[in-house]
Amino acid sequence: MSRDAAITLTWADGDFKFRLGWGELEELQEKTDAGPYVVLQRLHAGNWRMQDVSNVIRMGLIGGGVPPEEAIKKVRYYVEQRPPMENLPFAIAILSAGLLGAPDEPLGELKAPKRTGKKSTTSRTAKSGLAPSTEQGQP
């Protein structure tokens, strides 16, 4: 996945780039009579409709650069002639990438650089001989 909402998946008969840009999301909304996030929620919750799966994949192919006539042929053969649950994970991945994009870098904190043997530059206040600032003095 990438920030431009594109995702490359091994699907059907090869590796395909799927992308749901603004225009594809608007058409998806028209075809499914629901907002894209509602469609994503339906896909996750198991409340999806047949056209949710097929339209997400078809629009993702078109957005990824597949000509519309080829995209519909692929969807008819690899989606509509197959069990619907087979393509559900693909539809979820494509729509998630379209709505959320993906970070340019991995999640999590970077590891600290390795020490080079040089002395630490931290202060040594523990050995200053002064009372700690949180310690209360005598009244």
DSSP file (Angstrom, degrees, kcal/mol; ACC not computed):
  #  RESIDUE AA STRUCTURE BP1 BP2  ACC     N-H-->O    O-->H-N    N-H-->O    O-->H-N    TCO  KAPPA ALPHA  PHI   PSI    X-CA   Y-CA   Z-CA
    1    1 A M              0   0    0      0, 0.0     2,-0.3     0, 0.0     6,-0.2   0.000 360.0 360.0 360.0 163.6    0.0    0.0    0.0
    2    2 A S    >   -     0   0    0      4,-1.2     3,-1.5    95,-0.1   100,-0.1  -0.923 360.0 -94.7-148.4 172.7    1.0    3.6   -0.4
    3    3 A R  T 3  S+     0   0    0     -2,-0.3   101,-0.0     1,-0.3    -1,-0.0   0.723 116.5  66.7 -64.9 -22.0   -0.1    7.1    0.5
    4    4 A D  T 3  S-     0   0    0      2,-0.1    -1,-0.3     1,-0.1     3,-0.1   0.282 119.1-106.9 -85.0  14.2   -1.9    7.5   -2.9
    5    5 A A  S <  S+     0   0    0     -3,-1.5    15,-0.9     1,-0.3     2,-0.3   0.618  76.2 137.3  75.0  15.5   -4.4    4.8   -1.8
    6    6 A A  E     -A   19   0A   0     13,-0.2    -4,-1.2    91,-0.1     2,-0.3  -0.691  28.3-179.6 -94.7 147.2   -2.9    2.1   -4.1
    7    7 A I  E     -A   18   0A   0     11,-2.5    11,-3.3    -2,-0.3     2,-0.5  -0.993  18.2-144.5-142.7 137.4   -2.3   -1.5   -3.2
    8    8 A T  E     +A   17   0A   0     -2,-0.3     2,-0.3     9,-0.2     9,-0.2  -0.915  26.7 174.7-106.0 126.0   -0.8   -4.2   -5.2
    9    9 A L  E     -A   16   0A   0      7,-2.6     7,-3.0    -2,-0.5     2,-0.9  -0.944  38.3-120.9-129.8 148.3   -2.3   -7.7   -4.7
   10   10 A T  E     +A   15   0A   0     -2,-0.3     2,-0.3     5,-0.2     5,-0.3  -0.825  56.4 152.3 -84.4 110.8   -1.8  -11.1   -6.2
   11   11 A W  E >   -A   14   0A   0      3,-2.6     3,-1.9    -2,-0.9     2,-0.2  -0.982  50.8 -21.2-143.6 147.8   -5.4  -11.7   -7.3
   12   12 A A  T 3  S-     0   0    0     -2,-0.3    -2,-0.0     1,-0.3     3,-0.0  -0.306 129.6 -10.9  56.3-113.0   -7.1  -13.7  -10.1
   13   13 A D  T 3  S-     0   0    0     -2,-0.2     2,-0.3     2,-0.0    -1,-0.3   0.059 127.4 -16.9-110.4  25.1   -4.5  -14.4  -12.8
   14   14 A G  E <  S-A   11   0A   0     -3,-1.9    -3,-2.6    -5,-0.0     2,-0.5  -0.994  87.6 -47.8 171.9-167.0   -1.7  -12.1  -11.7
   15   15 A D  E     -A   10   0A   0     -2,-0.3     2,-0.4    -5,-0.3    -5,-0.2  -0.860  55.3-174.5 -97.1 128.3   -0.5   -9.2   -9.7
   16   16 A F  E     -A    9   0A   0     -7,-3.0    -7,-2.6    -2,-0.5     2,-0.6  -0.947  25.3-133.0-128.4 144.8   -2.7   -6.1   -9.9
   17   17 A K  E     -A    8   0A   0     -2,-0.4     2,-0.4    -9,-0.2    49,-0.3  -0.854  26.1-167.1 -91.7 126.3   -2.5   -2.6   -8.7
   18   18 A F  E     +A    7   0A   0    -11,-3.3   -11,-2.5    -2,-0.6     2,-0.3  -0.931  10.0 173.4-113.0 137.8   -5.8   -1.5   -7.1
   19   19 A R  E     -A    6   0A   0     41,-2.3     2,-0.7    -2,-0.4    44,-0.3  -0.956  20.1-165.8-148.8 128.2   -6.5    2.1   -6.3
   20   20 A L        +     0   0    0    -15,-0.9    40,-0.1    -2,-0.3     2,-0.0  -0.844  23.6 173.6-112.1  92.3   -9.7    3.8   -5.1
   21   21 A G     >  -     0   0    0     -2,-0.7     4,-2.5    39,-0.0     5,-0.2  -0.149  52.9 -78.6 -82.6-173.2   -9.2    7.5   -5.6
   22   22 A W  H  > S+     0   0    0      1,-0.2     4,-2.2     2,-0.2     5,-0.2   0.909 130.6  48.3 -56.7 -47.2  -11.9   10.2   -5.1
   23   23 A G  H  > S+     0   0    0      1,-0.2     4,-2.1     2,-0.2    -1,-0.2   0.896 112.4  47.7 -64.0 -41.6  -13.6    9.5   -8.4
   24   24 A E  H  > S+     0   0    0      2,-0.2     4,-2.5     1,-0.2    -1,-0.2   0.877 111.0  51.8 -67.3 -37.2  -13.7    5.7   -7.9
   25   25 A L  H  X S+     0   0    0     -4,-2.5     4,-2.2     2,-0.2    -2,-0.2   0.885 108.9  51.1 -66.7 -37.3  -15.0    6.2   -4.3
   26   26 A E  H  X S+     0   0    0     -4,-2.2     4,-2.0    -5,-0.2    -2,-0.2   0.920 112.0  46.3 -64.5 -42.7  -17.8    8.4   -5.6
   27   27 A E  H  X S+     0   0    0     -4,-2.1     4,-2.7     2,-0.2    -2,-0.2   0.893 110.5  53.3 -67.1 -37.9  -18.8    5.9   -8.2
   28   28 A L  H  X S+     0   0    0     -4,-2.5     4,-2.3     1,-0.2     6,-0.3   0.916 107.4  52.5 -59.3 -42.7  -18.6    3.1   -5.6
   29   29 A Q  H  X>S+     0   0    0     -4,-2.2     4,-1.2     1,-0.2     5,-1.1   0.907 111.4  46.0 -59.4 -43.7  -21.0    5.2   -3.4
   30   30 A E  H  <5S+     0   0    0     -4,-2.0    -2,-0.2     1,-0.2    -1,-0.2   0.918 114.0  47.9 -66.0 -43.4  -23.4    5.5   -6.3
   31   31 A K  H  <5S+     0   0    0     -4,-2.7    -2,-0.2     1,-0.2    -1,-0.2   0.817 121.6  34.5 -69.2 -31.5  -23.3    1.8   -7.2
   32   32 A T  H  <5S-     0   0    0     -4,-2.3    -1,-0.2     2,-0.3    -2,-0.2   0.501  98.1-130.9-102.6  -5.3  -23.7    0.6   -3.6
   33   33 A D  T  <5S+     0   0    0     -4,-1.2     2,-0.3    -5,-0.2    -3,-0.2   0.861  78.2  89.6  55.2  38.1  -26.1    3.3   -2.4
   34   34 A A  S   <S-     0   0    0     -5,-1.1    -2,-0.3    -6,-0.3    -1,-0.2  -0.984  85.1 -95.8-157.1 152.1  -23.8    3.8    0.6
   35   35 A G     >  -     0   0    0     -2,-0.3     4,-2.3     1,-0.1     3,-0.3  -0.333  41.7-109.9 -66.5 154.5  -20.8    5.8    1.6
   36   36 A P  H  > S+     0   0    0      0, 0.0     4,-2.3     0, 0.0     5,-0.1   0.858 118.9  50.4 -57.1 -38.1  -17.4    4.1    1.3
   37   37 A Y  H  > S+     0   0    0      2,-0.2     4,-2.5     1,-0.2     5,-0.2   0.866 108.2  52.8 -71.0 -32.7  -16.9    3.8    5.0
   38   38 A V  H  > S+     0   0    0     -3,-0.3     4,-2.5     2,-0.2    -1,-0.2   0.912 109.3  49.9 -63.9 -41.6  -20.4    2.3    5.4
   39   39 A V  H  X S+     0   0    0     -4,-2.3     4,-2.5     2,-0.2    -2,-0.2   0.926 110.3  50.1 -62.1 -44.0  -19.4   -0.3    2.7
   40   40 A L  H  X S+     0   0    0     -4,-2.3     4,-2.3     1,-0.2    -2,-0.2   0.911 110.4  49.9 -61.1 -42.1  -16.2   -1.0    4.6
   41   41 A Q  H  X S+     0   0    0     -4,-2.5     4,-2.7     1,-0.2     6,-0.3   0.907 110.4  50.3 -62.5 -41.2  -18.1   -1.5    7.9
   42   42 A R  H  X>S+     0   0    0     -4,-2.5     5,-1.6     2,-0.2     4,-1.2   0.913 109.7  50.9 -63.3 -41.5  -20.5   -3.9    6.1
   43   43 A L  H  <5S+     0   0    0     -4,-2.5     3,-0.3     4,-0.2    -2,-0.2   0.923 115.0  42.5 -62.3 -43.4  -17.6   -5.9    4.7
   44   44 A H  H  <5S+     0   0    0     -4,-2.3    -2,-0.2     1,-0.2    -1,-0.2   0.886 116.4  47.3 -69.2 -39.2  -16.0   -6.2    8.2
   45   45 A A  H  <5S-     0   0    0     -4,-2.7    -1,-0.2    -5,-0.2    -2,-0.2   0.589 110.3-115.6 -82.7 -10.0  -19.3   -6.9   10.0
   46   46 A G  T  <5S+     0   0    0     -4,-1.2    -3,-0.2    -3,-0.3    -4,-0.1   0.634  87.7 112.6  84.2  13.1  -20.5   -9.5    7.5
   47   47 A N      < +     0   0    0     -5,-1.6    -4,-0.2    -6,-0.3    -5,-0.1   0.092  45.9 134.9-101.5  21.0  -23.5   -7.4    6.5
   48   48 A W        -     0   0    0     -6,-0.8     2,-0.3    -5,-0.2    -9,-0.0  -0.184  48.5-133.9 -73.7 161.9  -22.2   -6.8    3.0
   49   49 A R    >>  -     0   0    0      1,-0.1     4,-1.2   -10,-0.1     3,-1.0  -0.753  27.6-108.5-109.1 160.0  -24.1   -7.1   -0.2
   50   50 A M  H 3> S+     0   0    0     -2,-0.3     4,-1.9     1,-0.3     3,-0.4   0.910 119.5  52.7 -56.1 -44.4  -23.0   -8.9   -3.3
   51   51 A Q  H 3> S+     0   0    0      1,-0.2     4,-2.3     2,-0.2     5,-0.3   0.722  97.8  67.4 -69.2 -18.8  -22.4   -5.6   -5.2
   52   52 A D  H <> S+     0   0    0     -3,-1.0     4,-1.8     2,-0.2    -1,-0.2   0.963 106.9  39.0 -60.5 -50.3  -20.2   -4.4   -2.3
   53   53 A V  H  X S+     0   0    0     -4,-1.2     4,-1.9    -3,-0.4    -2,-0.2   0.954 120.2  43.7 -66.0 -51.6  -17.5   -7.0   -3.1
   54   54 A S  H  X S+     0   0    0     -4,-1.9     4,-2.6     1,-0.2     5,-0.2   0.894 115.0  47.9 -66.6 -40.1  -17.7   -6.9   -6.9
   55   55 A N  H  X S+     0   0    0     -4,-2.3     4,-2.8     2,-0.2     5,-0.3   0.871 109.1  52.9 -71.3 -35.8  -17.9   -3.1   -7.2
   56   56 A V  H  X S+     0   0    0     -4,-1.8     4,-2.1    -5,-0.3    -1,-0.2   0.943 114.5  42.6 -62.2 -45.7  -14.9   -2.5   -4.8
   57   57 A I  H  X S+     0   0    0     -4,-1.9     4,-2.3    -5,-0.2    -2,-0.2   0.932 116.1  47.7 -67.6 -45.3  -12.8   -4.8   -6.8
   58   58 A R  H  X S+     0   0    0     -4,-2.6     4,-2.3     1,-0.2    -2,-0.2   0.945 115.2  44.2 -61.4 -49.3  -14.0   -3.5  -10.2
   59   59 A M  H  X S+     0   0    0     -4,-2.8     4,-2.7     1,-0.2    -1,-0.2   0.861 112.0  54.2 -66.0 -34.2  -13.5    0.2   -9.2
   60   60 A G  H  X S+     0   0    0     -4,-2.1   -41,-2.3    -5,-0.3     4,-1.5   0.895 108.4  49.0 -65.2 -39.8  -10.1   -0.7   -7.6
   61   61 A L  H  <>S+     0   0    0     -4,-2.3     5,-2.5   -43,-0.2     4,-0.4   0.938 112.6  47.5 -62.6 -47.0   -8.9   -2.3  -10.9
   62   62 A I  H ><5S+     0   0    0     -4,-2.3     3,-1.6     1,-0.2    -2,-0.2   0.933 112.3  49.0 -61.1 -46.7  -10.1    0.7  -12.9
   63   63 A G  H 3<5S+     0   0    0     -4,-2.7    -1,-0.2   -44,-0.3    -2,-0.2   0.796 107.5  57.2 -62.6 -27.8   -8.4    3.1  -10.5
   64   64 A G  T 3<5S-     0   0    0     -4,-1.5    -1,-0.3   -47,-0.2    -2,-0.2   0.490 130.2 -91.7 -82.8  -3.4   -5.3    1.0  -10.7
   65   65 A G  T < 5S+     0   0    0     -3,-1.6    -3,-0.2    -4,-0.4    -2,-0.1   0.429  79.7 136.3 112.5  -1.4   -5.1    1.4  -14.5
   66   66 A V      < -     0   0    0     -5,-2.5    -1,-0.4   -49,-0.3    -2,-0.1  -0.652  63.1-108.5 -77.9 131.8   -7.0   -1.5  -15.9
   67   67 A P    >>  -     0   0    0      0, 0.0     4,-2.5     0, 0.0     3,-0.8  -0.320  28.2-116.8 -58.9 142.4   -9.3   -0.4  -18.7
   68   68 A P  H 3> S+     0   0    0      0, 0.0     4,-2.4     0, 0.0     5,-0.2   0.846 113.2  52.5 -52.0 -41.2  -13.0   -0.6  -17.7
   69   69 A E  H 3> S+     0   0    0      1,-0.2     4,-1.3     2,-0.2     5,-0.1   0.860 112.8  44.8 -66.9 -33.7  -13.9   -3.2  -20.2
   70   70 A E  H <> S+     0   0    0     -3,-0.8     4,-2.4     2,-0.2    -1,-0.2   0.876 111.0  54.6 -73.9 -38.1  -11.1   -5.5  -19.0
   71   71 A A  H  X S+     0   0    0     -4,-2.5     4,-2.5     1,-0.2    -2,-0.2   0.915 108.1  48.2 -61.6 -43.9  -12.0   -4.8  -15.4
   72   72 A I  H  X S+     0   0    0     -4,-2.4     4,-2.6     2,-0.2    -1,-0.2   0.879 110.6  52.1 -67.0 -35.7  -15.6   -5.9  -15.8
   73   73 A K  H  X S+     0   0    0     -4,-1.3     4,-2.1    -5,-0.2     5,-0.2   0.931 111.2  46.8 -63.0 -45.2  -14.5   -9.1  -17.6
   74   74 A K  H  X S+     0   0    0     -4,-2.4     4,-3.5     1,-0.2     5,-0.4   0.913 113.1  48.9 -64.0 -42.0  -12.2  -10.0  -14.8
   75   75 A V  H  X>S+     0   0    0     -4,-2.5     5,-2.6     1,-0.2     4,-1.8   0.913 110.7  50.6 -65.6 -41.9  -14.8   -9.2  -12.2
   76   76 A R  H  <5S+     0   0    0     -4,-2.6     5,-0.3     3,-0.2    -1,-0.2   0.904 121.2  34.3 -61.5 -39.9  -17.4  -11.3  -14.0
   77   77 A Y  H  <5S+     0   0    0     -4,-2.1     4,-0.2    -5,-0.2    -2,-0.2   0.930 128.7  31.3 -82.1 -47.2  -15.0  -14.3  -14.3
   78   78 A Y  H  <5S+     0   0    0     -4,-3.5    -3,-0.2    -5,-0.2    -2,-0.2   0.581 133.4  23.3 -94.2 -10.6  -13.0  -14.1  -11.0
   79   79 A V  T ><5S+     0   0    0     -4,-1.8     3,-1.6    -5,-0.4    -3,-0.2   0.728 122.7  43.0-115.3 -58.7  -15.6  -12.6   -8.7
   80   80 A E  T 3 <S+     0   0    0     -5,-2.6    -3,-0.2     1,-0.3    -4,-0.1   0.678 117.4  47.3 -71.7 -17.2  -19.2  -13.3   -9.9
   81   81 A Q  T 3  S+     0   0    0     -6,-0.3    -1,-0.3    -5,-0.3    -4,-0.1   0.226 107.5  68.7-104.1  14.0  -18.4  -16.9  -10.9
   82   82 A R  S <  S-     0   0    0     -3,-1.6     5,-0.1     1,-0.0    -4,-0.0  -0.822 101.1 -79.2-124.0 162.7  -16.7  -17.7   -7.6
   83   83 A P    >>  -     0   0    0      0, 0.0     3,-1.6     0, 0.0     4,-0.5  -0.445  42.8-127.9 -61.1 134.5  -17.9  -18.0   -4.0
   84   84 A P  H >> S+     0   0    0      0, 0.0     3,-1.2     0, 0.0     4,-0.7   0.838 104.9  60.8 -56.5 -36.8  -18.4  -14.5   -2.6
   85   85 A M  H 34 S+     0   0    0      1,-0.3     3,-0.2     2,-0.2     0, 0.0   0.737  91.5  69.8 -66.1 -20.5  -16.3  -15.2    0.5
   86   86 A E  H <4 S+     0   0    0     -3,-1.6    -1,-0.3     1,-0.2     4,-0.2   0.844 108.0  34.7 -64.3 -33.5  -13.3  -15.9   -1.7
   87   87 A N  H <X S+     0   0    0     -3,-1.2     4,-2.3    -4,-0.5    -1,-0.2   0.468  91.7  94.1-101.6  -3.7  -13.0  -12.3   -2.7
   88   88 A L  H  X S+     0   0    0     -4,-0.7     4,-2.3    -3,-0.2     5,-0.2   0.917  84.4  50.5 -57.2 -47.6  -14.1  -10.7    0.6
   89   89 A P  H  > S+     0   0    0      0, 0.0     4,-2.2     0, 0.0    -1,-0.2   0.864 110.4  51.3 -61.7 -32.7  -10.6  -10.2    2.0
   90   90 A F  H  > S+     0   0    0     -4,-0.2     4,-2.7    -3,-0.2     5,-0.2   0.926 109.3  49.5 -67.7 -43.9   -9.5   -8.6   -1.3
   91   91 A A  H  X S+     0   0    0     -4,-2.3     4,-2.5     1,-0.2     5,-0.3   0.906 111.5  49.6 -61.4 -41.2  -12.4   -6.1   -1.2
   92   92 A I  H  X S+     0   0    0     -4,-2.3     4,-2.5    -5,-0.2    -1,-0.2   0.930 112.9  46.5 -63.4 -45.4  -11.6   -5.3    2.4
   93   93 A A  H  X S+     0   0    0     -4,-2.2     4,-2.2    -5,-0.2    -2,-0.2   0.911 114.2  47.6 -64.1 -43.0   -7.9   -4.7    1.6
   94   94 A I  H  X S+     0   0    0     -4,-2.7     4,-1.9     2,-0.2   -74,-0.3   0.935 115.8  43.0 -65.4 -47.3   -8.7   -2.6   -1.5
   95   95 A L  H  X S+     0   0    0     -4,-2.5     4,-2.1    -5,-0.2     5,-0.2   0.878 112.4  53.7 -69.6 -37.3  -11.3   -0.4    0.2
   96   96 A S  H  X>S+     0   0    0     -4,-2.5     4,-3.0    -5,-0.3     5,-0.5   0.928 110.2  47.3 -60.8 -44.6   -9.1    0.0    3.4
   97   97 A A  H  X5S+     0   0    0     -4,-2.2     4,-1.7     1,-0.2    -1,-0.2   0.887 111.4  52.2 -63.8 -38.2   -6.2    1.2    1.3
   98   98 A G  H  <5S+     0   0    0     -4,-1.9    -1,-0.2     1,-0.2    -2,-0.2   0.865 119.1  34.1 -66.2 -36.2   -8.5    3.6   -0.6
   99   99 A L  H  <5S+     0   0    0     -4,-2.1    -2,-0.2    -5,-0.1    -1,-0.2   0.824 133.9  22.7 -88.1 -33.9   -9.9    5.2    2.6
  100  100 A L  H  <5S-     0   0    0     -4,-3.0    -3,-0.2    -5,-0.2    -2,-0.2   0.687  82.0-157.8-109.1 -22.6   -6.9    5.0    4.9
  101  101 A G     << -     0   0    0     -4,-1.7   -98,-0.2    -5,-0.5    -1,-0.2  -0.355  30.6 -91.9  66.5-159.7   -3.8    4.9    2.6
  102  102 A A        -     0   0    0   -100,-0.1   -97,-0.1    -2,-0.0   -96,-0.1  -0.991  33.6 -97.4-150.6 149.0   -0.7    3.5    4.3
  103  103 A P        -     0   0    0      0, 0.0     4,-0.1     0, 0.0    -2,-0.0  -0.316  23.2-133.9 -66.8 150.9    2.2    4.9    6.2
  104  104 A D  S    S+     0   0    0      2,-0.1  -101,-0.0  -102,-0.1     0, 0.0   0.689  90.5  36.4 -76.5 -18.5    5.4    5.5    4.4
  105  105 A E  S    S-     0   0    0      1,-0.0    -1,-0.0     0, 0.0     0, 0.0  -0.921  98.5 -86.3-133.7 159.1    7.4    4.0    7.2
  106  106 A P        -     0   0    0      0, 0.0    -2,-0.1     0, 0.0     2,-0.1  -0.210  46.5-107.2 -64.3 153.1    6.8    1.1    9.6
  107  107 A L  S    S+     0   0    0     -4,-0.1     2,-0.1     2,-0.0     0, 0.0  -0.346  76.3  52.3 -73.8 160.4    5.0    1.6   12.8
  108  108 A G  S    S-     0   0    0     -2,-0.1     2,-0.3     2,-0.0     0, 0.0  -0.258  91.1 -55.6 102.6 170.9    6.8    1.6   16.1
  109  109 A E        -     0   0    0     -2,-0.1     2,-0.1     1,-0.1     3,-0.1  -0.592  52.4-113.6 -87.1 147.3    9.7    3.4   17.5
  110  110 A L        -     0   0    0     -2,-0.3     2,-0.1     1,-0.1    -1,-0.1  -0.464  37.7-103.8 -73.2 151.0   13.1    3.4   15.9
  111  111 A K        -     0   0    0     -2,-0.1    -1,-0.1     1,-0.1     3,-0.1  -0.468  38.5-104.9 -74.3 148.6   15.8    1.6   17.8
  112  112 A A        -     0   0    0     -2,-0.1    -1,-0.1     1,-0.1     3,-0.1  -0.413  43.1 -97.7 -69.4 147.8   18.4    3.8   19.6
  113  113 A P        -     0   0    0      0, 0.0    -1,-0.1     0, 0.0     2,-0.1  -0.305  45.8 -97.4 -64.9 152.7   21.8    4.0   17.9
  114  114 A K        -     0   0    0      1,-0.1     2,-0.1    -3,-0.1    -3,-0.0  -0.411  41.1-105.8 -71.0 146.4   24.5    1.7   19.3
  115  115 A R        -     0   0    0      1,-0.1    -1,-0.1    -2,-0.1    -3,-0.0  -0.463  20.8-153.2 -72.3 144.1   26.9    3.2   21.8
  116  116 A T        -     0   0    0     -2,-0.1    -1,-0.1     2,-0.1     3,-0.1   0.375  47.9 -97.8-101.0   3.1   30.3    3.9   20.5
  117  117 A G  S    S+     0   0    0      1,-0.4     3,-0.1     0, 0.0     2,-0.1   0.338  80.8 134.5  96.8  -7.4   32.2    3.6   23.7
  118  118 A K        -     0   0    0      1,-0.1    -1,-0.4     3,-0.0    -2,-0.1  -0.386  64.7 -94.5 -71.9 155.1   32.3    7.4   24.4
  119  119 A K        -     0   0    0      1,-0.1    -1,-0.1    -3,-0.1     2,-0.1  -0.329  45.1 -98.9 -68.3 152.6   31.5    8.5   27.9
  120  120 A S        -     0   0    0      1,-0.1    -1,-0.1    -3,-0.1     0, 0.0  -0.379  18.8-147.5 -69.0 148.8   27.9    9.6   28.6
  121  121 A T        +     0   0    0     -3,-0.1    -1,-0.1    -2,-0.1     2,-0.1   0.268  59.6 119.8 -99.9   9.9   27.1   13.3   28.6
  122  122 A T  S    S-     0   0    0      1,-0.1     2,-0.1     2,-0.0    -2,-0.0  -0.444  70.8-103.8 -76.7 152.3   24.5   12.9   31.3
  123  123 A S        -     0   0    0     -2,-0.1     2,-0.4     1,-0.1     3,-0.2  -0.371  17.1-139.8 -73.0 150.6   25.0   14.9   34.5
  124  124 A R    >   +     0   0    0      1,-0.2     3,-1.4    -2,-0.1    -1,-0.1  -0.440  46.1 145.9-108.1  57.3   26.1   13.0   37.6
  125  125 A T  G >   +     0   0    0     -2,-0.4     3,-1.7     1,-0.3     5,-0.3   0.731  59.7  73.5 -68.2 -21.5   23.9   14.8   40.1
  126  126 A A  G 3  S+     0   0    0      1,-0.3     3,-0.3    -3,-0.2    -1,-0.3   0.762 102.0  42.7 -64.5 -22.5   23.5   11.7   42.2
  127  127 A K  G <  S+     0   0    0     -3,-1.4    -1,-0.3     1,-0.2    -2,-0.2   0.093  81.7 105.1-109.7  22.0   27.0   12.2   43.5
  128  128 A S  S <  S-     0   0    0     -3,-1.7    -1,-0.2     2,-0.2    -2,-0.1   0.696  82.5-127.3 -78.7 -17.1   26.9   15.9   44.0
  129  129 A G  S    S+     0   0    0      1,-0.3     2,-0.2    -3,-0.3    -1,-0.1   0.339  70.7 120.0  88.4 -10.0   26.7   15.7   47.8
  130  130 A L  S    S-     0   0    0     -5,-0.3    -1,-0.3     1,-0.1    -2,-0.2  -0.550  73.4 -99.1 -87.1 154.9   23.7   17.9   47.9
  131  131 A A        -     0   0    0     -2,-0.2    -1,-0.1     1,-0.1     6,-0.0  -0.452  47.8 -96.6 -69.2 145.4   20.4   16.8   49.3
  132  132 A P    >   -     0   0    0      0, 0.0     3,-1.5     0, 0.0    -1,-0.1  -0.323  31.5-120.4 -59.9 147.2   17.8   15.7   46.7
  133  133 A S  T 3  S+     0   0    0      1,-0.3    -2,-0.1    -3,-0.1     0, 0.0   0.689 110.9  56.6 -68.0 -17.4   15.4   18.5   45.8
  134  134 A T  T 3  S+     0   0    0      2,-0.1     2,-0.3     0, 0.0    -1,-0.3   0.591  84.4  99.6 -89.0 -10.0   12.4   16.4   46.9
  135  135 A E  S <  S-     0   0    0     -3,-1.5     2,-0.3     1,-0.1    -4,-0.0  -0.598  72.8-131.5 -79.3 134.4   13.8   15.8   50.4
  136  136 A Q        -     0   0    0     -2,-0.3    -2,-0.1     1,-0.1    -1,-0.1  -0.665  17.6-132.9 -90.2 139.9   12.3   18.1   53.0
  137  137 A G        -     0   0    0     -2,-0.3    -1,-0.1     1,-0.1     0, 0.0  -0.188  34.5 -78.9 -79.8 176.8   14.6   20.0   55.4
  138  138 A Q              0   0    0      1,-0.1    -1,-0.1    -2,-0.0     0, 0.0  -0.522 360.0 360.0 -76.9 144.1   14.2   20.3   59.2
  139  139 A P              0   0    0      0, 0.0    -1,-0.1     0, 0.0    -2,-0.0   0.486 360.0 360.0 -70.8 360.0   11.6   22.8   60.5
